[in-house]
Amino acid sequence: MHPTDLALWRIPLNTKILVLAAASVLALAACKNTAEGAKEDAAAAAAAADHAAAEAAAATASGVEAAKDATVEAADAAAAAASDAAVATDHAVDTAAADAKTAATDTGHAIKDAATDAKHAVKDAAADAAGAVKDAAAKVEEDAKK
């Protein structure tokens, strides 16, 4: 190989190295710009995520408070309904007891009236029977006189 051949070969090699170095510098510069943009994008995304998390926490707290309020209202309504039912039941028991007492009194009066009616009926039947016997005896006596 001739010494000039080596020198010629070096020039294209140096040019290639320079082109590669320039490309590397440009690529690094581009990466730096891309990395800075990515950092900015990541920071914006983190801020948006923090904001969304705060909104979700607020919505959850609001939902929990609403559920608590609804539970309290439902419990109050159930207590009021139970109280109303207890009052209605108490009233119904009182009414049933009064009706039973009235029915017992009416039954007692009816039995007394029935006993009195039966007594009078027996007395009337005995009087009728005595009258019939008297009439029969009178008829027998009259027939005996004939």
TORKOLDREN-476828 format. One record per residue: residue in three letters; x, y negated, z negated of N, C-alpha, C in turn. Coordinates in steps of 0.001 Angstrom, whole numbers, plus 500000, padded with zeros to 6 digits. Each point is the difference from the previous one (the first is absolute). Example, Ala and Ser with C-alpha at 12.3 -4.5 7.8 and 13.67 -1.06 7.14 Angstrom:
2
R,Ala,513190,505690,492200,499110,498810,500000,500900,498800,500000
R,Ser,499650,498950,500720,500820,498810,499940,499230,498910,499270
***
This chain:
146
R,Met,500824,501146,500000,499176,498854,500000,500881,498775,500000
R,His,499570,499066,500646,500775,498763,500166,499606,499028,498898
R,Pro,500953,499216,499458,499680,499064,498920,498959,498985,500398
R,Thr,499892,499645,501198,498982,499034,500397,498620,500659,499995
R,Asp,499969,501280,500199,498713,500691,499953,499397,499915,498592
R,Leu,500882,500108,499013,499551,499926,498622,499473,498614,499675
R,Ala,500632,498974,500475,499575,498639,499744,498655,499727,500650
R,Leu,499773,500537,501162,498734,499790,500685,498867,500717,499258
R,Trp,500403,501081,499467,498991,500772,499276,499605,499300,498713
R,Arg,500970,499259,499399,499746,499277,498765,499035,498833,500222
R,Ile,500057,499353,501062,499149,498834,500235,498532,500415,500006
R,Pro,499644,501023,500737,498599,500377,499951,499598,500498,498604
R,Leu,500934,500653,499304,499702,500492,498668,499792,498843,499046
R,Asn,500838,498989,500069,499840,498817,499151,498680,499300,500301
R,Thr,499654,499957,501252,498742,499360,500391,498833,500788,499419
R,Lys,500126,501311,500080,498929,500846,499444,499882,499779,498496
R,Ile,501164,499911,499334,499977,499776,498552,499383,498648,499695
R,Leu,500363,498971,500784,499431,498686,499783,498484,499997,500232
R,Val,499586,500699,501033,498561,500070,500288,499294,500725,498872
R,Leu,500618,501101,499516,499409,500741,498891,499967,499153,498728
R,Ala,501053,499270,499744,500053,499144,498818,498939,498912,500085
R,Ala,499857,499377,501173,499000,498961,500169,498596,500577,499815
R,Ala,499801,501182,500553,498700,500647,499871,499719,500329,498535
R,Ser,501062,500418,499294,499833,500319,498575,499646,498759,499206
R,Val,500692,498893,500296,499708,498743,499302,498571,499566,500281
R,Leu,499607,500089,501270,498634,499618,500353,498983,500936,499333
R,Ala,500313,501296,499965,499092,500962,499367,499897,499730,498507
R,Leu,501157,499684,499371,499974,499680,498575,499196,498737,499749
R,Ala,500170,499018,500860,499247,498764,499850,498503,500276,500147
R,Ala,499691,500845,500986,498597,500352,500209,499471,500782,498803
R,Cys,500808,500906,499470,499579,500762,498816,499802,499083,498809
R,Lys,500892,499016,499860,499870,499087,498891,498698,499227,500121
R,Asn,499700,499528,501214,498744,499286,500211,498817,500934,499730
R,Thr,500110,501222,500473,498936,500976,499796,499878,500330,498520
R,Ala,501125,500126,499326,499972,500306,498569,499397,498840,499221
R,Glu,500329,498785,500364,499407,498842,499321,498500,499946,500247
R,Gly,499607,500251,501238,498558,500020,500326,499305,501128,499247
R,Ala,500649,501146,499918,499420,501132,499281,499875,499672,498519
R,Lys,501026,499295,499456,499926,499601,498595,498834,499052,499776
R,Glu,499840,499062,500939,498890,499056,499883,498664,500727,500118
R,Asp,499924,500938,500969,498777,500780,500173,499714,500839,498762
R,Ala,501046,500603,499435,499828,500823,498809,499549,499151,498822
R,Ala,500566,498783,499879,499598,499110,498912,498544,499590,500164
R,Ala,499612,499692,501237,498604,499628,500258,499075,501180,499716
R,Ala,500429,501203,500404,499183,501188,499749,499882,500260,498500
R,Ala,501114,499803,499274,499965,500191,498543,499068,498990,499344
R,Ala,500051,498749,500476,499107,498980,499451,498548,500347,500300
R,Ala,499739,500458,501216,498632,500388,500364,499547,501195,499165
R,Ala,500902,500957,499770,499654,501162,499177,499707,499579,498574
R,Asp,500815,499069,499463,499753,499495,498645,498649,499301,499920
R,His,499705,499196,501027,498712,499292,500035,498836,500999,500069
R,Ala,500143,501012,500857,498947,501014,500136,499828,500768,498688
R,Ala,501127,500309,499332,499915,500708,498723,499301,499138,498957
R,Ala,500300,498707,499990,499345,499092,499053,498495,499920,500281
R,Glu,499639,499909,501278,498578,499964,500355,499309,501300,499624
R,Ala,500672,501135,500236,499420,501301,499644,499831,500105,498493
R,Ala,500986,499519,499248,499891,500031,498538,498849,499124,499536
R,Ala,499855,498828,500612,498899,499104,499625,498660,500637,500351
R,Ala,499926,500605,501183,498755,500661,500405,499694,501177,499085
R,Thr,501024,500752,499627,499795,501125,499092,499522,499505,498644
R,Ala,500633,498946,499497,499583,499434,498714,498562,499501,500087
R,Ser,499667,499364,501112,498638,499510,500188,499022,501176,500061
R,Gly,500384,501060,500711,499149,501194,500089,499824,500668,498650
R,Val,501075,500064,499232,499925,500593,498663,499078,499165,499120
R,Glu,500125,498694,500081,499146,499106,499200,498542,500158,500417
R,Ala,499759,500083,501312,498628,500180,500485,499444,501340,499536
R,Ala,500815,501052,500056,499561,501314,499536,499705,499971,498504
R,Lys,500840,499300,499257,499782,499871,498554,498684,499281,499743
R,Asp,499778,498886,500718,498752,499252,499825,498792,500848,500360
R,Ala,500101,500737,501107,498888,500861,500422,499743,501093,498970
R,Thr,501064,500544,499426,499839,501043,498984,499321,499440,498763
R,Val,500417,498806,499591,499379,499361,498833,498523,499726,500282
R,Glu,499711,499487,501186,498605,499716,500350,499171,501281,500031
R,Ala,500568,501069,500559,499280,501281,500049,499772,500539,498592
R,Ala,501008,499881,499139,499845,500468,498623,498938,499182,499272
R,Asp,500006,498687,500215,498974,499153,499379,498604,500371,500497
R,Ala,499882,500220,501303,498704,500378,500567,499546,501354,499451
R,Ala,500936,500942,499886,499649,501316,499454,499578,499881,498538
R,Ala,500703,499174,499243,499630,499800,498593,498621,499365,499892
R,Ala,499736,499010,500846,498683,499346,499980,498909,500992,500386
R,Ala,500273,500815,501011,499012,501000,500426,499766,501026,498893
R,Ala,501074,500416,499333,499849,500957,498900,499202,499382,498861
R,Ser,500265,498728,499721,499248,499303,498947,498526,499902,500374
R,Asp,499731,499627,501257,498615,499924,500467,499316,501360,499920
R,Ala,500735,501046,500376,499439,501356,499941,499720,500398,498554
R,Ala,500895,499619,499082,499783,500322,498590,498765,499279,499468
R,Val,499842,498725,500380,498826,499243,499566,498731,500625,500578
R,Ala,500039,500342,501282,498832,500616,500637,499680,501352,499366
R,Thr,501037,500776,499703,499792,501305,499369,499414,499826,498611
R,Asp,500528,499045,499240,499487,499722,498658,498529,499600,500073
R,His,499685,499138,500955,498612,499567,500183,499113,501187,500386
R,Ala,500498,500840,500895,499221,501170,500435,499762,500952,498825
R,Val,501032,500185,499157,499846,500880,498835,498966,499406,499042
R,Asp,500099,498679,499757,499019,499350,499126,498589,500138,500557
R,Thr,499858,499782,501296,498687,500113,500638,499479,501428,499913
R,Ala,500877,500976,500256,499583,501408,499927,499602,500368,498579
R,Ala,500752,499501,499017,499655,500284,498605,498644,499382,499643
R,Ala,499766,498757,500421,498718,499346,499732,498868,500743,500698
R,Asp,500237,500420,501247,498976,500755,500726,499721,501334,499324
R,Ala,501049,500665,499506,499812,501283,499309,499216,499797,498705
R,Lys,500315,498924,499284,499278,499703,498756,498526,499738,500306
R,Thr,499758,499199,501041,498623,499709,500387,499275,501283,500412
R,Ala,500690,500842,500751,499389,501264,500430,499704,500892,498798
R,Ala,500933,500034,499032,499772,500812,498801,498803,499465,499208
R,Thr,499936,498673,499880,498867,499387,499296,498706,500294,500734
R,Asp,500025,499841,501313,498800,500284,500800,499612,501470,499879
R,Thr,500984,500879,499986,499712,501433,499864,499394,500282,498621
R,Gly,500576,499354,498973,499435,500167,498650,498560,499537,499939
R,His,499716,498848,500595,498618,499487,500027,499098,500955,500789
R,Ala,500511,500497,501100,499191,500905,500822,499697,501289,499239
R,Ile,500995,500509,499263,499771,501221,499212,498968,499725,498902
R,Lys,500158,498838,499325,499047,499638,498947,498602,499860,500578
R,Asp,499919,499310,501163,498690,499835,500639,499422,501341,500417
R,Ala,500871,500870,500530,499534,501325,500428,499529,500816,498795
R,Ala,500724,499897,498882,499585,500721,498785,498659,499476,499492
R,Thr,499844,498673,500026,498732,499408,499575,498879,500442,500917
R,Asp,500263,499966,501307,498988,500441,500969,499667,501474,499789
R,Ala,501023,500804,499745,499767,501434,499775,499175,500204,498727
R,Lys,500329,499243,498954,499252,500092,498742,498538,499669,500239
R,His,499777,498886,500733,498618,499608,500298,499313,501049,500873
R,Ala,500742,500544,500946,499415,501026,500882,499627,501243,499208
R,Val,500899,500393,499086,499700,501182,499165,498793,499707,499108
R,Lys,499979,498799,499425,498866,499610,499150,498720,500001,500797
R,Asp,500070,499405,501216,498808,499972,500857,499594,501409,500404
R,Ala,501010,500828,500332,499684,501383,500381,499390,500757,498823
R,Ala,500545,499758,498800,499437,500671,498812,498576,499522,499752
R,Ala,499776,498703,500165,498648,499456,499814,499061,500558,501048
R,Asp,500486,500061,501236,499177,500572,501069,499701,501462,499717
R,Ala,501049,500724,499522,499804,501421,499694,499023,500150,498838
R,Ala,500147,499134,498988,499076,500056,498860,498588,499680,500462
R,Gly,499874,499016,500867,498682,499652,500538,499422,501143,500809
R,Ala,500866,500664,500781,499541,501115,500820,499562,501153,499112
R,Val,500769,500240,498936,499635,501073,499069,498681,499643,499319
R,Lys,499852,498753,499586,498769,499539,499358,498838,500148,500953
R,Asp,500215,499598,501267,498944,500122,501008,499656,501474,500223
R,Ala,501042,500829,500038,499774,501433,500218,499249,500591,498804
R,Ala,500362,499574,498786,499319,500513,498803,498546,499533,500003
R,Ala,499772,498770,500406,498639,499478,500051,499191,500751,501026
R,Lys,500608,500339,501089,499296,500725,501055,499681,501401,499517
R,Val,500951,500616,499300,499772,501347,499476,498862,499931,498977
R,Glu,499981,499020,499172,498961,499841,498995,498635,499768,500672
R,Glu,500008,499223,501019,498758,499712,500720,499514,501264,500695
R,Asp,500955,500724,500565,499623,501254,500679,499493,501012,498949
R,Ala,500572,499919,498837,499580,500935,498954,498598,499675,499527
R,Lys,499567,498779,500066,498674,499590,499585,498985,500370,501060
R,Lys,500308,500285,501059,499061,500304,501084,499623,501365,499966
***
